[in-house]
Amino acid sequence: MNKFLITTADERTWPEQQHELIFLGEWCKIYSRKENWLKYKSHTLNYHWNNTAKFNKDFDYLKKLQKKLLLSVSNSLNELHRTNFSNKYWEILIGEFIMLVVQVIFDRWENIKNLEDKNIEINSIRLSYDDNSLVTNDLWELQLLSSTNDSWNSGLYSMIIDEFIKNKSIKINQIDGTDKITPPIYFNKSLINIKHYILKFYQKIVGFFFNKNQPLIINSYLNYFDDLLINLKYKRLPLFINLEKPINLGEYDVGYRNWKISFEPNNQFEEFLIKVIPVIMPKSYLEGFRKISLKAESSNFPQNPKFIFTSNITSDELLKNYIASKIEKGSKLICGQHGGGYGLAKLSSHEDHEISISDRYLSWGWHDIKRKKIFPLGMIKKSHIKKKINTNNLTLVLNANARYGNFLWSNVISSQWLLYFNDQCSFISKLNNNIKDNLYVKMYHSDYDWGQSNRLISFSKSIKFHPESVNLKKAFQNSRIIVSTHNSTTFLESIYFNIPTVIFWDIKISPLRDSVNSIFNDLEKVGIFHKSPESAAIHINKVWQNVDKWWGSPEVILVMSKFKDEYCKSDFSFKKLKEALSM
């Protein structure tokens, strides 16, 4: 029986059912298509980053590689666009792209490399693709396609397999299929409504009152009141988000793709990587670069801001271009923390990048003596919830990661989600029946085709879900205990609001950095943090009848006070914000 390698969930690359399949990973098996893939005799490979030591080693290697590549690509783009921008300019503009493309391609590369020691001959059906099949408009689209789109990933895997075949390190027969890669192009239309036009008109009005030296505060993640106050302090009205996003960046132009990176590769992967970067680079940095630059220059933002404060520029190419050009002319960049995991996770690509491009970085309370840029401001997302309702509900807050790995940090990646899901089932199974009857699950906003709710219902018919209309704050208000299952914003916010909280996750997959081990040991001693789902469930069973007695005990209050002071500081003030922005 011939064996076929299945690299993605795109069933156009699957053979007839009489063949045996080798699934490259769990991302190939869409749960809603379970009846289809169960018909095959198959084997699924272990995910290469299930090996924690390998992940740590690879992260360090990729971080160094990204830094070297950024310099080389920056030089190439200066030459291509006939510019002379600094490395800092290009780091702000393309730093995340370099980070994403290096990590994505290495992940896919290592998945194929997993086959080297299998010593078997296998077949692979590939879709046909043009040179521009993998090209996106901007980083946001590239992140979406690389993390969620089967067709896009199928094309990338075909390119990688060709490299391995060329070097004769794996016995794979590429069989051309009849279909073509047709990844969708995404465009966010969520704001194209009356509200969009009102805000756009407001933005133009505000622009008339800008002084050329006024600072720009945008995407700050401050609440509206604090955002308004800090802007009034600088004698201006706030701009909450940028609405001037370019849409049409022109057609694919081979003239912008026919350039080489001056970089000496150390291995086969790096040889492939420097060939692929010009092919895969979004139009916003090539064909559409000048168009975005001109639009950024003519925007109604301040011409020469003393500083720019933002907590999110990832998905906005126009704003990134504007910021890069102003930093080039002497403005300062202040970035704010916009989520959980920062200051806690052992490794974090985004944290490293955001601190690197900043002149000052505003954290939710944590600091690092080795990185003087970090200013412990407190919870930027300061807000309130109504008084907690007397309830018997236990809320389990779930996470879901993209099926295909993208940006790296010490958290669940790709196929590891199935390990994470199994832990949730273990937790539920250990709860007492009276508590299980009051369990509500708060789903993550995106499913990524994991079939989370259907899997849970298959595990337990009595599972109940919070409606989508119930946001996290409402869930907090309606819960006796909140259970947070991953290293993210959830438990920082529930602790900030003083909601009884139990946390658990697999620290082999999501390890903490050394500097936080002590406080998490304290959290573990008082029953808040747990290293296994079973331990978390047993603790909840123990304290359920008198949660207030546990949560209000002197030892819990003491540990909570220490933790809040470091990681979800509640003493954020307008005065402290002004100090943080004084540069």
CORTAJO-V605715 format. One record per residue. PHI is phi as a letter, one per 40 degrees, with the letter a starting at -180 (NA if undefined). OMEGA is omega in degrees with one decimal (* if undefined). Layout:
<<PHI:OMEGA> <PHI:OMEGA>>
This chain:
<<NA:178.7> <c:177.5> <b:180.0> <b:176.2> <c:177.0> <b:-175.2> <c:-177.3> <a:178.0> <c:177.6> <c:-171.9> <c:173.5> <c:178.8> <c:-179.6> <c:179.9> <c:174.6> <c:-168.5> <c:-179.2> <c:-179.1> <c:175.8> <c:-176.9> <b:168.7> <b:177.9> <c:-178.5> <c:179.2> <a:-177.3> <c:179.5> <c:-179.0> <c:-169.0> <b:177.8> <c:-174.0> <c:179.6> <c:177.4> <b:-174.8> <d:-178.8> <c:-178.4> <c:-175.0> <c:176.1> <c:179.2> <c:-177.9> <c:162.6> <c:-171.8> <a:176.0> <a:179.8> <b:-178.5> <c:174.1> <c:179.7> <c:-172.4> <c:-179.7> <c:166.7> <c:174.8> <c:-175.1> <c:179.3> <c:178.6> <c:179.5> <d:-179.5> <c:179.9> <c:-179.5> <c:180.0> <d:179.9> <c:178.8> <c:-177.2> <c:178.3> <c:177.9> <c:179.5> <c:179.4> <d:-179.0> <c:179.1> <c:-179.3> <c:-179.8> <d:178.2> <c:-177.9> <c:-179.8> <c:177.4> <d:178.2> <c:-179.3> <c:-179.3> <c:174.1> <d:179.3> <c:-178.0> <c:-176.4> <c:-179.6> <f:178.0> <b:179.1> <b:-177.3> <c:-179.1> <c:176.0> <c:178.8> <c:177.2> <d:-176.4> <c:177.2> <c:177.1> <c:-173.7> <c:-172.8> <b:-176.8> <d:179.6> <c:176.3> <c:179.2> <d:179.3> <d:-177.4> <c:-173.8> <c:177.9> <c:-176.0> <c:178.8> <c:-176.5> <c:178.3> <c:178.2> <d:-179.7> <c:178.9> <c:-178.6> <c:175.9> <c:176.5> <c:179.2> <c:176.9> <d:-176.3> <c:-172.2> <c:-176.3> <c:-178.2> <c:176.3> <f:177.8> <b:176.4> <c:-176.1> <b:178.1> <b:177.3> <a:177.7> <c:179.7> <b:175.9> <c:177.0> <c:-179.5> <a:176.0> <c:179.0> <c:-176.4> <c:-176.7> <c:-176.0> <b:-176.3> <c:178.4> <b:177.2> <c:-173.3> <a:-177.6> <c:-178.9> <d:178.2> <c:178.9> <c:178.7> <c:178.6> <c:-176.4> <c:-176.9> <c:-175.8> <c:-172.8> <b:-168.7> <c:-178.0> <c:-177.5> <c:179.6> <c:-179.3> <c:176.5> <c:178.0> <c:179.3> <c:178.5> <c:178.0> <c:178.9> <c:-179.4> <c:179.3> <c:177.3> <d:178.8> <c:179.9> <c:177.5> <c:-178.8> <c:-179.7> <c:174.4> <f:179.5> <c:178.1> <a:179.7> <c:179.1> <b:174.9> <c:178.4> <c:179.3> <b:-178.6> <c:176.2> <c:-177.9> <c:-177.4> <c:-175.3> <b:175.0> <c:179.7> <b:179.5> <c:179.6> <c:172.9> <b:-175.6> <c:170.9> <a:-176.2> <c:-179.2> <c:-172.1> <c:-177.9> <b:-179.9> <c:178.8> <a:-178.0> <d:179.5> <d:179.1> <d:-176.3> <c:176.4> <c:179.9> <c:-180.0> <c:176.4> <c:177.4> <d:-178.2> <c:179.3> <c:178.1> <c:-179.9> <d:-178.2> <d:-179.8> <c:-175.8> <c:177.8> <c:164.7> <c:-173.6> <c:-178.9> <b:179.9> <c:176.3> <c:173.8> <b:175.3> <b:-173.3> <a:-174.9> <f:-172.6> <c:-173.5> <g:170.6> <c:172.9> <c:-172.0> <d:-178.2> <c:179.5> <c:178.1> <c:178.9> <c:-177.9> <c:-176.3> <c:177.2> <c:177.8> <c:177.5> <c:178.1> <c:173.9> <f:177.9> <a:175.9> <c:-174.6> <c:166.7> <b:-173.1> <c:177.3> <a:176.1> <c:-179.3> <b:-177.7> <c:-178.1> <c:178.7> <c:-177.1> <b:-177.0> <c:-178.2> <b:176.4> <g:-179.5> <c:173.5> <d:-177.2> <b:-177.1> <c:178.6> <c:177.2> <c:-176.8> <b:-174.5> <c:177.4> <b:-176.0> <b:178.1> <c:177.9> <c:-173.3> <a:-179.2> <c:-177.7> <c:180.0> <b:-178.2> <a:-176.8> <c:178.6> <c:-178.9> <c:175.1> <d:179.2> <c:-176.1> <d:-176.4> <c:173.3> <c:-173.8> <c:-175.6> <d:177.7> <c:-180.0> <c:-170.3> <c:-176.1> <c:-179.7> <c:-179.8> <c:-177.0> <c:179.7> <b:-177.8> <b:-176.0> <d:-175.9> <b:-174.3> <d:-177.1> <c:179.5> <c:179.0> <c:-180.0> <c:179.5> <c:-179.8> <c:177.9> <c:-178.7> <c:-177.4> <c:179.9> <c:-179.4> <c:171.8> <c:178.7> <d:-177.3> <c:-175.8> <a:-174.7> <c:176.5> <c:175.8> <a:174.5> <b:179.0> <b:178.7> <a:176.2> <b:178.5> <a:175.4> <b:-173.1> <d:-170.1> <c:-174.9> <b:-176.2> <c:179.0> <c:179.9> <c:177.5> <c:179.9> <c:178.1> <d:-178.1> <c:-179.3> <d:-178.1> <c:-179.8> <c:175.1> <c:177.5> <c:-177.6> <c:172.2> <h:175.8> <c:177.5> <b:179.1> <b:176.2> <b:179.8> <b:178.4> <b:175.5> <c:-177.6> <b:178.6> <a:-179.0> <c:-178.7> <g:179.2> <c:179.8> <g:-177.0> <b:-176.7> <c:-178.3> <c:-178.9> <b:-179.2> <a:179.6> <c:-176.7> <c:178.3> <c:179.8> <d:-177.2> <c:-175.6> <c:177.6> <c:-179.4> <c:-176.5> <c:-174.8> <c:166.0> <c:172.6> <a:-178.7> <b:-176.2> <c:-179.0> <c:178.7> <c:176.2> <i:-175.8> <c:178.7> <a:-179.2> <a:-175.0> <c:179.5> <c:-179.0> <b:-173.2> <c:-179.3> <c:-171.8> <c:179.2> <b:-176.7> <c:-175.0> <c:-172.1> <h:-176.2> <c:178.3> <c:-180.0> <c:-177.0> <c:179.2> <a:-176.7> <b:169.8> <b:178.3> <c:-179.5> <d:-177.7> <c:179.6> <c:175.7> <c:-170.1> <a:175.3> <b:-175.9> <c:168.2> <b:-178.2> <b:176.2> <b:-177.7> <c:-176.2> <c:174.9> <b:171.8> <a:178.0> <b:-179.8> <d:179.8> <c:178.2> <b:-177.0> <c:174.4> <b:-179.6> <c:-174.8> <c:165.9> <a:-175.2> <c:-179.8> <a:179.9> <c:-179.7> <b:171.2> <f:-174.5> <d:-179.5> <c:178.3> <d:-178.8> <c:174.5> <c:177.8> <c:-179.1> <c:179.0> <c:176.0> <c:178.6> <c:177.7> <c:177.8> <c:178.4> <c:-177.4> <c:-176.1> <c:-177.7> <c:179.0> <c:172.5> <c:-175.0> <c:-178.8> <c:177.8> <c:179.4> <d:179.0> <c:-179.4> <b:-178.7> <c:173.1> <b:179.7> <b:174.3> <b:-175.4> <c:171.7> <c:-173.5> <c:178.4> <b:-177.3> <c:-178.4> <f:178.6> <g:174.2> <c:-177.8> <g:-173.4> <d:-175.2> <c:179.3> <c:177.0> <c:-179.3> <c:179.1> <c:176.8> <c:179.4> <c:-178.2> <a:-177.5> <c:-176.0> <c:-179.1> <d:176.0> <b:-176.7> <b:168.9> <c:176.1> <c:178.8> <d:-179.4> <c:178.6> <c:178.4> <c:-174.0> <c:-179.8> <c:176.9> <c:176.9> <c:176.3> <d:-175.7> <c:-174.4> <b:-175.4> <b:173.4> <c:175.8> <b:171.6> <b:177.0> <b:-180.0> <b:-168.2> <b:179.3> <a:-175.3> <c:-177.3> <a:-172.0> <c:-169.4> <d:-174.0> <c:175.3> <c:-179.3> <c:-179.5> <c:176.6> <c:176.6> <d:-179.8> <c:178.5> <g:175.2> <c:177.4> <d:-169.6> <b:171.8> <b:-175.5> <b:169.4> <a:169.4> <a:-179.1> <c:-175.7> <c:172.7> <c:178.0> <c:-177.4> <b:-177.9> <c:177.7> <c:176.5> <c:-173.6> <d:-173.8> <c:-178.2> <b:-178.0> <d:-177.0> <c:-178.2> <c:178.4> <c:171.6> <c:177.3> <c:176.9> <c:179.6> <c:-178.2> <c:-177.8> <c:171.9> <g:179.8> <c:-179.6> <b:-179.8> <b:-178.3> <c:176.1> <a:178.5> <c:-179.3> <c:179.3> <c:179.7> <c:-179.2> <c:-179.7> <c:178.8> <c:179.6> <c:175.9> <d:-175.8> <c:-172.1> <c:-169.8> <d:-175.7> <c:178.2> <a:-178.4> <c:-177.1> <c:178.6> <c:177.8> <c:-173.7> <c:-179.0> <c:-179.8> <c:-177.8> <d:-177.8> <c:177.4> <c:180.0> <d:-179.5> <c:-179.4> <c:179.4> <c:178.8> <c:178.6> <c:-177.5> <c:179.7> <d:-176.9> <c:-177.4> <b:-165.6> <b:172.3> <a:-173.4> <d:-176.4> <c:-178.4> <c:173.6> <d:179.9> <a:178.3> <c:178.9> <c:-179.9> <c:177.3> <c:178.3> <c:177.6> <c:-178.8> <c:-177.3> <c:-179.7> <c:-178.7> <b:*>>
